[in-house]
Amino acid sequence: MGAPDDRPADLEDLDARIKAARKAREPKRSRQGDKFTAAGMAWRMTVELVVGGLVGAAMGWGLDELLGTRPAFLIVFILLGFAAGIRTVMRSAEELKRKQAADAARDN
């Protein structure tokens, strides 16, 4: 070891090297991962919209079969199903927007 006056400088140097090593080992955020997340969200929104219409169609068809009013309920419930799907897609888009804002705030 060196003289007692050299010790704080040695510790500061060691501290700087430890911090540099820790920073080098941190996982880097990949933009490619964001693309997969965006694609997954797009598929989720598409599926939500389609499923809303299909569920509405199934409900309308079932009611028409029970009541013998073909195609009145089928048309009404298809439209209601798509409206519900659009509402769900809007909520998903808002969720994505909040997540992106939180990520941007965390990065800054």
C-alpha positions as CSV (number, residue, x, y, z in Angstrom):
1,M,0.0,0.0,0.0
2,G,1.0,3.6,-0.5
3,A,1.3,6.4,1.9
4,P,-1.8,7.3,4.0
5,D,-2.4,10.3,1.8
6,D,-2.8,8.1,-1.3
7,R,-5.6,5.9,0.3
8,P,-8.6,8.2,-0.4
9,A,-7.5,8.6,-4.1
10,D,-7.1,4.8,-4.3
11,L,-10.6,4.3,-2.9
12,E,-12.1,6.9,-5.3
13,D,-10.4,5.1,-8.2
14,L,-11.7,1.8,-7.0
15,D,-15.2,3.2,-6.6
16,A,-15.1,4.6,-10.1
17,R,-14.0,1.3,-11.6
18,I,-16.8,-0.6,-9.7
19,K,-19.4,1.9,-11.0
20,A,-18.1,1.5,-14.6
21,A,-18.1,-2.3,-14.3
22,R,-21.7,-2.2,-13.0
23,K,-22.8,0.1,-15.7
24,A,-21.2,-2.2,-18.3
25,R,-23.1,-5.2,-17.0
26,E,-26.6,-3.5,-17.0
27,P,-28.9,-4.9,-19.7
28,K,-29.3,-2.5,-22.6
29,R,-32.8,-1.7,-23.7
30,S,-33.4,-3.0,-27.1
31,R,-35.6,-1.2,-29.6
32,Q,-36.3,-4.5,-31.3
33,G,-38.2,-5.6,-28.2
34,D,-40.4,-2.6,-28.6
35,K,-41.3,-3.7,-32.1
36,F,-42.5,-7.1,-30.9
37,T,-44.5,-5.4,-28.1
38,A,-46.1,-3.1,-30.7
39,A,-46.9,-6.1,-33.0
40,G,-48.4,-8.0,-30.0
41,M,-50.5,-5.0,-29.1
42,A,-51.7,-4.7,-32.7
43,W,-52.7,-8.4,-32.8
44,R,-54.5,-8.0,-29.4
45,M,-56.5,-5.1,-30.7
46,T,-57.4,-6.9,-33.9
47,V,-58.5,-10.0,-32.0
48,E,-60.5,-7.9,-29.5
49,L,-62.4,-6.2,-32.4
50,V,-63.1,-9.5,-34.3
51,V,-64.1,-11.4,-31.1
52,G,-66.5,-8.6,-30.2
53,G,-68.3,-9.0,-33.5
54,L,-68.3,-12.8,-33.3
55,V,-69.7,-12.8,-29.8
56,G,-72.4,-10.3,-30.8
57,A,-73.2,-12.4,-33.9
58,A,-73.5,-15.6,-31.8
59,M,-75.8,-13.9,-29.2
60,G,-78.0,-12.4,-32.0
61,W,-78.2,-15.7,-33.8
62,G,-79.1,-17.5,-30.6
63,L,-81.9,-15.0,-29.8
64,D,-83.2,-15.1,-33.3
65,E,-83.4,-18.9,-33.1
66,L,-85.2,-18.8,-29.7
67,L,-87.6,-16.0,-30.8
68,G,-88.0,-16.8,-34.5
69,T,-87.1,-13.2,-35.5
70,R,-84.4,-13.8,-38.0
71,P,-82.3,-11.6,-38.7
72,A,-83.4,-8.7,-36.5
73,F,-81.3,-9.6,-33.3
74,L,-78.4,-10.9,-35.4
75,I,-77.9,-7.5,-37.1
76,V,-78.4,-5.6,-33.8
77,F,-76.0,-7.7,-31.8
78,I,-73.4,-7.8,-34.5
79,L,-73.4,-4.0,-34.4
80,L,-73.3,-4.0,-30.6
81,G,-70.5,-6.5,-30.6
82,F,-68.4,-4.4,-32.9
83,A,-69.2,-1.3,-30.8
84,A,-68.0,-3.3,-27.7
85,G,-64.9,-4.4,-29.6
86,I,-64.1,-0.8,-30.6
87,R,-64.5,0.3,-27.0
88,T,-62.1,-2.4,-25.9
89,V,-59.6,-1.4,-28.6
90,M,-59.8,2.2,-27.4
91,R,-59.1,1.1,-23.8
92,S,-56.1,-0.9,-25.1
93,A,-54.8,2.1,-27.0
94,E,-55.1,4.2,-23.9
95,E,-53.3,1.6,-21.9
96,L,-50.4,1.6,-24.4
97,K,-50.3,5.3,-24.4
98,R,-50.0,5.4,-20.5
99,K,-47.3,2.7,-20.7
100,Q,-45.3,4.7,-23.3
101,A,-45.6,7.9,-21.2
102,A,-44.4,6.0,-18.1
103,D,-41.5,4.6,-20.0
104,A,-40.5,8.0,-21.4
105,A,-40.7,9.5,-17.9
106,R,-38.6,6.7,-16.5
107,D,-36.0,7.1,-19.3
108,N,-35.6,10.9,-18.6
